[in-house]
Amino acid sequence: MGNQILLFLSLLALFFLQSNTSASKAAGFEASSEFSYDPCSPLGPQNWGTLNYPSWAKCTASPEGMQSPISIKPSNIYYNTHLSRLDTYYTHAPALLLNYEGHEIRVSWTQSPGHLLLHDKFFHLRQCHWHAPSEHELFGKRYPLELHMVHTTDSTSEIAVIGVLFEYGGTPDPFLDKLCEALNELKVVNSVDVGSIHPPRVGDEEGYFRYVGSLTTPPCSEPVIWTVIKKVRSVKEDQVNRLRDLLHDMDNARPTQPINGRHVNFSHPHPHGEQKEEGHASS
């Protein structure tokens, strides 16, 4: 009986290891444990570009770079009446909750739960993960939490990310609420099967900021099409703490990067066909 139990546990561990690898590859790129978010560490963000040269060379700020995250503020926002509504279609699909090498907590779908339609292409949702505090700065403020919903084309050669900011409030985030039990299990294992789960809801009525940037973790690949939702959502402090407690570094946010002359386009649906005049934001 004892040998049978040991065999069962070994097979179970192998299953989770294979599931972890498959879900990571489904995202279109893989992370590494050879970096840190600690600015005092030799592995910190200021040194990412030299840690695995030349593969991570994009992580080094340059005048030509299009790195993320950035500070979104009136001086770089342009109202763009040509941007369409946010066109997403999501449904339930099987997923795993992963502690991804201590850098981030990630939900990886083993089958695509839907897509973002962008530039007449389907970008399939692969995974979502969280950064605390937020990586993007909005009107001079960094928020307690930011969700990244990572999409790729079928070839995985093109990447589009939707970013959602969260402020502490009286209402818990419903998506994190569904993962509460699984997050507790993640304290003793690296992967938890969360069954069939619906992605966080972002709809076509959302106002958003759009710019071209990069991944915010090594290899800091460019280009990435970023869509940052304007509306800041509510999260409970204990939900953020559950995420932080599972990470190597309590903060897992990259510092903001030089904008290097890039424009941030702003789109917002207007009732009754009303449109704001295209041009530079004044406030």
Sequence and secondary structure as in RCSB ss.txt:
>XXXX:A:sequence
MGNQILLFLSLLALFFLQSNTSASKAAGFEASSEFSYDPCSPLGPQNWGTLNYPSWAKCTASPEGMQSPISIKPS
NIYYNTHLSRLDTYYTHAPALLLNYEGHEIRVSWTQSPGHLLLHDKFFHLRQCHWHAPSEHELFGKRYPLELHMV
HTTDSTSEIAVIGVLFEYGGTPDPFLDKLCEALNELKVVNSVDVGSIHPPRVGDEEGYFRYVGSLTTPPCSEPVI
WTVIKKVRSVKEDQVNRLRDLLHDMDNARPTQPINGRHVNFSHPHPHGEQKEEGHASS
>XXXX:A:secstr
 HHHHHHHHHHHHHHHHHHHHHHHHHTTS   SS  S TTSTTSGGGHHHHTTTTTGGGS  TT   S  EE GG
GEEE TT     EEE  EEEEEEEETTTEEEEEESS  EEEEETTEEEEEEEEEEESS SSEETTB  SEEEEEE
EE TTS SEEEEEEEEEE SS  HHHHHTHHHHHHTTT SEEEEEEE      TT  EEEEEE  SSTT  S EE
EEEESS EEE HHHHHHHHTTSSSS         TT  EEEE   GGG    SEE   
